[in-house]
Amino acid sequence: MVKVLGINGSPRSYGNSIQALRLALKAAELEGAEVSLINLYDYDIKPCLGCVSDDVMACTYPCPIDDGMVKIYPEITSADGLIISSPIYWFGISGLLKNLIDRLTVLENMIYVDGKSWLEGKVAGFIALGNDEGATMVISHLMSVANSFGMVIPPWALAYYVGEGNALEEVKLLMDAANVGRAVALMAQVLKGLRGQPKIWYRADDKYREYIKNLAKEIMAEFDEKIMKSDTL
Ligand SMILES: Cc1cc2nc3c(=O)[nH]c(=O)nc-3n(C[C@H](O)[C@H](O)[C@H](O)COP(=O)(O)O)c2cc1C
């Protein structure tokens, strides 16, 4: 069994980023992965203090900052795959997601202690949602970071959408998001020796398309209900 962790980088726990992420995780589950989801904005994640720039040996796990990362680090180290979903904020990722990435330096920097980044070999997938522009900047940034952490990026591990309204109504986005989840789960299984290479990575046959469209409808309905019931919004 492989574990896939979804990270929602939007403060809106009902927005497009989490809905597309939920779909990706459902698709990962369909391939046999155990999935979980973190809403980053439920945690206090302080900025990195830059200890590594003083001395590489000053940045080793555990990070000296005592905040929400204490709970997040074990979730990440125990996962085989991560799917990061971010809203596009001024052509970049959200602020708290940037804090998270900088704070992961402590895992990457374990190379100086263990000879190996603690993120090495984990599989990464990416989703970016916006209204207007900047999706590929966000995805290319996240891909560069993940690969520099030692992570593996499978084929078709990116999904993005810019536009108004609910992103899950866009068939291309929902098929791309589902295939991010599928690719991350499959690659994690391949790397763990649990299966061979799939015949195809991006699945787009009619049966799968219908299944994913129905999943997307269920997710949208679930979030509609949450929004209707919530008196905090
Ligand atoms: C501070 C801020 C900056 C934004 N900058 C961009 C941007 O550069 N490009 C873009 O396409 N959308 C931008 N947006 C719009 C959001 O990306 C868009 O509303 C997105 O769907 C929000 O994701 P969510 O629904 O998961 O919260 C910005 C929104 C905010 C709040």
PDBQT file of the ligand as one rigid body, heavy atoms in Angstrom, charges set to zero:
ROOT
HETATM    1  C1  LIG A 301      -3.784  37.704  -3.229  1.00  0.00    +0.000 C 
HETATM    2  C2  LIG A 301      -4.346  37.116  -4.482  1.00  0.00    +0.000 A 
HETATM    3  C3  LIG A 301      -3.589  37.149  -5.644  1.00  0.00    +0.000 A 
HETATM    4  C4  LIG A 301      -4.073  36.576  -6.823  1.00  0.00    +0.000 A 
HETATM    5  N1  LIG A 301      -3.283  36.578  -7.934  1.00  0.00    +0.000 NA
HETATM    6  C5  LIG A 301      -3.679  35.892  -9.039  1.00  0.00    +0.000 A 
HETATM    7  C6  LIG A 301      -2.825  35.779 -10.172  1.00  0.00    +0.000 A 
HETATM    8  O1  LIG A 301      -1.709  36.284 -10.221  1.00  0.00    +0.000 OA
HETATM    9  N2  LIG A 301      -3.254  35.054 -11.230  1.00  0.00    +0.000 N 
HETATM   10  C7  LIG A 301      -4.492  34.450 -11.238  1.00  0.00    +0.000 A 
HETATM   11  O2  LIG A 301      -4.810  33.791 -12.227  1.00  0.00    +0.000 OA
HETATM   12  N3  LIG A 301      -5.325  34.538 -10.192  1.00  0.00    +0.000 NA
HETATM   13  C8  LIG A 301      -4.952  35.249  -9.080  1.00  0.00    +0.000 A 
HETATM   14  N4  LIG A 301      -5.778  35.312  -7.988  1.00  0.00    +0.000 N 
HETATM   15  C9  LIG A 301      -7.096  34.623  -8.024  1.00  0.00    +0.000 C 
HETATM   16  C10 LIG A 301      -7.049  33.238  -7.369  1.00  0.00    +0.000 C 
HETATM   17  O3  LIG A 301      -5.946  32.491  -7.835  1.00  0.00    +0.000 OA
HETATM   18  C11 LIG A 301      -8.314  32.446  -7.686  1.00  0.00    +0.000 C 
HETATM   19  O4  LIG A 301      -9.431  33.114  -7.140  1.00  0.00    +0.000 OA
HETATM   20  C12 LIG A 301      -8.239  31.015  -7.187  1.00  0.00    +0.000 C 
HETATM   21  O5  LIG A 301      -9.296  30.274  -7.713  1.00  0.00    +0.000 OA
HETATM   22  C13 LIG A 301      -8.327  30.900  -5.708  1.00  0.00    +0.000 C 
HETATM   23  O6  LIG A 301      -8.174  29.545  -5.377  1.00  0.00    +0.000 OA
HETATM   24  P1  LIG A 301      -9.155  28.871  -4.312  1.00  0.00    +0.000 P 
HETATM   25  O7  LIG A 301     -10.522  28.852  -4.962  1.00  0.00    +0.000 OA
HETATM   26  O8  LIG A 301      -8.622  27.510  -4.114  1.00  0.00    +0.000 OA
HETATM   27  O9  LIG A 301      -9.100  29.697  -3.084  1.00  0.00    +0.000 OA
HETATM   28  C14 LIG A 301      -5.352  35.947  -6.825  1.00  0.00    +0.000 A 
HETATM   29  C15 LIG A 301      -6.121  35.939  -5.644  1.00  0.00    +0.000 A 
HETATM   30  C16 LIG A 301      -5.627  36.515  -4.487  1.00  0.00    +0.000 A 
HETATM   31  C17 LIG A 301      -6.464  36.456  -3.231  1.00  0.00    +0.000 C 
ENDROOT
TORSDOF 0
